[in-house]
Structures are given as C-alpha cells and as structure tokens.
Amino acid sequence: MAAPDAGASPSTPTPSIRVVVADDQPVVRAGFQSIIDGQPDMEVVGEAGTGTQAVDVVGRLRPDVVLMDVRMPEMDGLEATRLIAGPDVEHPIAVLVLTTFDLDDHVYGALRAGASGFLLKDATRAELVGAVRVVAAGEALLAPSVTKRLVEEFARRPDIERPSPSALDALTDREREVLALVARGRTNAEVAAELFVGDATVKTHVAHVLSKLGLRDRVQAVILAYEVGLVRPGDPT
C-alpha cells in the first residue's frame, strides 16, 4: 500500500446544507448565522430582514432550509412561507418557522402554509442544529412538543374549516393506524415497536399515507388527522 503524501493536507468538506435566515432583527440573524456557520456540514448562504426579501433571496439562491420568523415587515413569515413552501409551489423549500408559544393564529396558519416544523427562538445551539438537519433531510420536525401542542390547541378551535372524515377513505386500516400513531407524536421506531413491524415497513406505510392523501410531509398528515377527528386533543399519548 502506498504511503500517504506527507505534504498532503486533509480536504475541508464542502457544507452540504445551505441555509437562509429570515428575521427582522439583525442581532438574531447574526446569532443564528454564527451557530450554523460553525457546523462542518452547513452554512448560511443568505439572509433577509423582511418577508419580501426572504422570498426573493430564496428564489435566487435555492437553499435547502429557510429559518423563517413569523412577524416581519412588508410581508409576514406566514405569507412568505406559503410562497416558498406552500401547496401550489412546484419546487418547495423546507421552512423551519421560528416562533414562541404566544403566536396565536399565525402558528397554525404557518403549518397550513407548508412549514416543515417549528423552533423556539430561545432554542439551544444543539436544538437549532438538529432541527436544521432534520428538515434538510426531508423530515418534518415533530419530535419537540412544540408542534404537537400547537396542533392540538388549534384543532380545538370551532372556527376551523374541517375536511370530512371521508378524506381518509383511501387508506387501509393499517395505514389509518399508522397515521393515528404519527399524529400522536410517535417516531417511526416507536410506531414499529407498537405495531410489531420493522422500521422499513412503517416508512412504507407513511409514504403510502402521504401519497394517497396528496400530502407533502408528516406535519400535514398530523394536521389532517386532527382536523378529521382521527385523533382528538386530549387523547392519551
């Protein structure tokens, strides 16, 4: 075996996760950028201080993930999310909404607009980095209690336009069972353990649920499960 070149130096890996940070506070943007740029597998490629700027920057740079504040001037994060990740977007970008627990209707609206998940603004460095990796991998950020609590809160509202339970008619009994467990916050591994099947089988069931119902990710599936009454707020978890 040939000896390594003594003069060679290990190559620096190219960051694989490109992020845009959208927040109207420069200090907040700088803080997130410092954390993200400190990771070997990610980098901030652009930033925006308004919703309008966010849509423009994302359209030009096509990042992997957008960190999106909800309350911004010109265009709020809700509308910006809809234009970047909404159901009518041909090539949507994953949006991670930055929020607090007191964001009333904007939070549920962001879920409906296509957000892949939520992150509290006071999240730790590890939580931020982990959240970016999760949504960059095409998953919805459901593990933290934030999303589940918010979905449950807004599922209780009487003024929400709810789809008919017949929306789930295309699913098999097992697919409905998997959907119910996912809506209760179970991970694929937890669903597999509860149903005595393999992880790959659960992934297949989830993929079939999303395909049959015309949904893009697990967040949308959770919302639908609550809206049609398959899972109800306060159900045992």
C-alpha positions in Angstrom: 0.0 0.0 0.0 1.4 3.4 -1.0 2.5 5.7 1.8 0.4 8.9 2.2 1.8 12.0 0.8 3.5 13.8 3.7 2.8 17.2 2.2 -0.9 16.5 1.6 -3.5 18.0 4.0 -7.0 16.7 4.6 -9.5 18.4 2.4 -12.1 20.5 4.0 -15.6 19.1 3.4 -18.0 21.3 1.5 -21.0 22.2 3.6 -23.9 20.2 2.3 -26.8 22.1 4.0 -27.4 25.6 2.6 -29.5 27.9 4.9 -31.2 31.2 4.5 -32.0 33.1 7.7 -35.1 35.4 7.6 -35.7 37.6 10.7 -36.2 41.4 11.1 -33.7 41.6 13.9 -30.0 41.8 12.7 -28.8 40.5 16.1 -31.0 37.4 15.8 -29.8 36.8 12.3 -26.2 37.1 13.3 -26.7 34.7 16.2 -28.2 32.0 14.0 -25.5 32.5 11.4 -22.7 32.1 13.9 -24.2 28.8 15.1 -24.9 27.5 11.6 -21.6 28.5 10.1 -19.8 26.8 13.0 -21.1 23.4 11.8 -18.9 21.5 9.2 -22.0 20.4 7.2 -23.9 23.6 6.9 -23.6 27.3 6.0 -25.7 30.4 5.8 -25.8 31.5 2.2 -28.2 34.4 2.5 -30.3 36.4 4.9 -33.4 38.6 4.8 -35.0 41.2 7.1 -38.5 41.2 5.6 -40.8 38.6 4.2 -40.5 40.1 0.7 -36.7 39.9 0.9 -37.0 36.3 2.1 -39.0 35.2 -1.0 -36.5 37.0 -3.3 -33.4 35.6 -1.6 -34.8 32.0 -1.6 -35.8 32.3 -5.2 -32.3 33.3 -6.2 -30.3 31.1 -4.0 -32.5 28.0 -3.7 -31.2 26.9 -0.2 -32.0 23.6 1.5 -33.6 25.2 4.6 -35.1 28.6 5.5 -35.2 29.8 9.1 -38.3 31.9 9.0 -39.5 34.4 11.6 -43.3 34.9 11.7 -43.6 38.6 12.4 -41.7 40.6 9.8 -42.4 43.9 7.9 -43.6 44.2 4.3 -44.8 40.5 4.2 -45.1 38.4 7.3 -43.5 35.0 7.6 -46.8 33.2 7.1 -47.3 34.6 3.5 -43.6 34.2 2.8 -43.8 30.5 3.8 -46.8 30.0 1.6 -44.8 31.4 -1.4 -41.7 29.3 -0.6 -43.2 26.0 0.6 -47.0 26.2 0.0 -49.1 23.5 -1.7 -49.0 25.4 -5.0 -45.2 25.7 -5.1 -43.7 23.4 -7.8 -40.3 23.0 -6.1 -40.8 23.9 -2.4 -38.0 24.7 0.0 -38.1 23.4 3.6 -39.1 26.1 6.0 -38.4 26.0 9.7 -40.6 28.6 11.5 -39.1 30.5 14.4 -41.7 31.0 17.0 -42.8 31.4 20.6 -45.8 30.0 22.4 -47.8 33.2 22.2 -48.1 33.4 18.4 -51.9 32.8 18.2 -53.3 32.1 14.7 -50.0 32.6 12.9 -48.7 29.3 14.1 -51.5 27.1 12.8 -51.5 29.2 9.6 -47.8 28.5 9.1 -48.4 24.8 9.3 -51.1 25.0 6.7 -48.9 27.2 4.6 -46.3 24.4 4.3 -43.9 24.9 7.2 -41.9 21.7 8.0 -41.7 22.4 11.7 -41.2 24.9 14.5 -38.3 26.0 16.6 -38.5 28.2 19.7 -36.4 31.3 19.4 -34.7 30.5 22.7 -33.7 27.0 21.5 -30.3 25.8 22.4 -27.5 25.5 19.9 -27.9 21.8 19.7 -31.7 22.1 19.1 -31.2 24.6 16.3 -28.5 22.5 14.6 -30.6 19.3 15.0 -33.7 21.0 13.6 -31.9 22.2 10.5 -30.6 18.7 9.8 -34.0 17.1 10.3 -35.8 19.4 7.8 -32.9 19.3 5.4 -33.3 15.6 5.3 -36.9 15.9 4.2 -38.4 15.1 7.5 -40.9 17.2 9.5 -39.9 18.5 12.9 -42.5 16.8 15.1 -40.4 15.4 17.9 -40.3 18.5 20.1 -43.6 19.0 21.9 -44.0 22.4 20.3 -45.7 21.2 17.1 -48.0 18.7 18.8 -49.2 21.2 21.4 -49.8 23.9 18.8 -51.7 21.5 16.5 -53.8 20.3 19.5 -54.6 23.8 20.6 -55.8 24.9 17.2 -57.6 21.7 16.5 -59.9 22.7 19.4 -61.0 25.9 17.7 -64.6 25.9 16.5 -63.9 28.3 13.6 -61.6 26.0 11.6 -62.9 24.7 8.3 -62.5 21.0 8.7 -62.4 18.4 5.9 -64.8 15.4 6.0 -63.7 12.2 7.7 -64.2 10.6 4.2 -60.9 12.2 3.3 -59.3 9.1 4.8 -61.3 6.6 2.9 -58.4 5.8 0.6 -56.4 4.4 3.5 -56.2 0.8 4.6 -56.9 0.0 8.2 -53.2 -0.4 8.9 -52.4 3.0 7.2 -55.0 4.7 9.4 -53.5 3.1 12.4 -50.0 4.3 11.5 -51.4 7.8 10.8 -53.0 7.9 14.2 -49.8 7.0 15.9 -47.8 9.5 13.9 -50.3 12.2 14.8 -49.8 11.4 18.5 -46.1 12.2 18.1 -44.7 8.7 17.7 -41.4 8.3 15.7 -41.1 5.6 13.1 -39.2 3.4 15.5 -41.9 3.8 18.2 -44.6 3.0 15.7 -42.7 0.0 14.6 -42.3 -1.2 18.1 -46.0 -0.7 18.9 -47.2 -2.5 15.8 -44.6 -5.2 15.9 -43.2 -4.4 12.4 -39.9 -3.2 11.0 -38.9 0.4 10.6 -38.9 0.0 6.8 -42.5 -1.2 6.9 -43.5 1.9 8.8 -41.7 4.1 6.3 -43.6 2.4 3.5 -46.9 2.9 5.3 -46.2 6.6 5.9 -45.2 7.1 2.3 -48.4 5.5 1.2 -50.4 7.7 3.5 -48.8 10.9 2.1 -49.2 9.7 -1.5 -52.9 8.7 -1.2 -53.9 11.8 0.7 -51.8 14.2 -1.5 -49.8 15.4 1.4 -46.2 16.5 1.3 -44.9 15.6 4.8 -45.8 14.4 8.3 -46.8 17.8 9.6 -49.6 18.0 7.0 -50.6 14.4 7.9 -50.8 15.3 11.6 -52.9 18.3 10.9 -55.3 16.3 8.8 -55.6 13.6 11.4 -56.7 16.1 14.0 -59.0 18.0 11.6 -61.0 14.9 10.6 -61.2 13.6 14.1 -59.0 10.5 13.7 -57.1 11.9 16.7 -58.6 14.3 19.2 -56.9 16.8 21.5 -56.5 15.2 24.9 -56.4 11.7 23.6 -53.9 9.5 25.6 -50.4 9.7 24.1 
